[in-house]
Structures are given as C-alpha cells and as structure tokens.
Amino acid sequence: MNLDTVATIANIMASGAVVLTLVFIGLQLRQNSQLTRMAAAQTSAQLLSTNLGRIAESAELAELIVREKGRESWTPVEFLRVSNFLSISFRHFEVLHTHRRYGVFEDELWEGSEARLRESLSNPGIRDWWAESRPLYARSFAKYVDTLAAELDAAQAMAAMDQD
C-alpha cells in the first residue's frame, strides 16, 4: 500500500469517528432534554401538591378563599394570609407558563394547569387579588392571565344575558 492510500483510509476513518461522535452527542442532548422536561413535570406536581395541601389542611384558609365577598370581607391579617397563598399559587403558574413557552413543560401537562388557573380565576375574590397583584408578575404571564380573566368575564356576561 502506498502512502496516499493509507492517508485516504485514515481520513475516512477520522470522518466516520466525527460522524459517530456527533450522533452520540445528539442522542445525549435529546435524552437530557427529555430528562429536563420530566424534572419540570415532577417539580410542578410537588409544588402543586404542597400548595393545595395548605387549603386541604386549613379549613380557615379554604373558607377565606371561597367567601362570597372576597377581598372586601377580609381583615388585614386574613388578606395577608390569602395573598401569600395566592402569590405562591400564581408564581407556580407563572413558572409553568414560562417553562411551556420555552418548550420545557409539555402542552398536554399545561392543559391541566391552565384548567386549574381558570378555576381559580372564576372566583371573584381571586380576580380582585389578581388585579392588584398583576404588576408583580412577568408581563407575558400577566397578559396571559388577563386574557383568561377576560374570557371568563365574557362567558359570565353571556350566561347572565341568557338568564334574563
């Protein structure tokens, strides 16, 4: 074998090694991406469980949240308590919303979170709290929540018109 043939074979082998390395790196990146999404889903489930546990364990907090008049019926101490609970809840939704925007949180999982967010916003006291607290959240999330609240307002207005 002459020297040119050996060099050509060595170049072919080196190119093959580069291709195999790139394939391996691609597989590792894909696996890492999947693990990141799974970790985000697990963290979300844990945060939601912890926060919902606060309501499940405190009849007083649950009663405050479902009060008919909401914000106007809360004492300053009750408002602080409800506000802190809602801050935790909405911060959780904000993180999930951001993760979803960047493709970390799966759309299928977001559907359940969005349903819970809509359920929260159907409470007038929580909507009043949101109106006061929205500047504390990312603009994209605040805009998203405002859109959901507007949809709920429109649906409630339509339902009221249908009853008349």
Secondary structure, DSSP 8 states (H G I E B T S, - for coil): --HHHHHHHHHHHHHHHHHHHHHHHHHHHHHHHHHHHHHHHHHHHHHHHHHHHHHHH-HHHHHHHH-SSGGGG--HHHHHHHHHHHHHHHHHHHHHHHHHHTTSS-HHHHHHHHHHHHHHHTSHHHHHHHHHHGGGS-HHHHHHHHHHHHHHHHHHHHHHHHH-
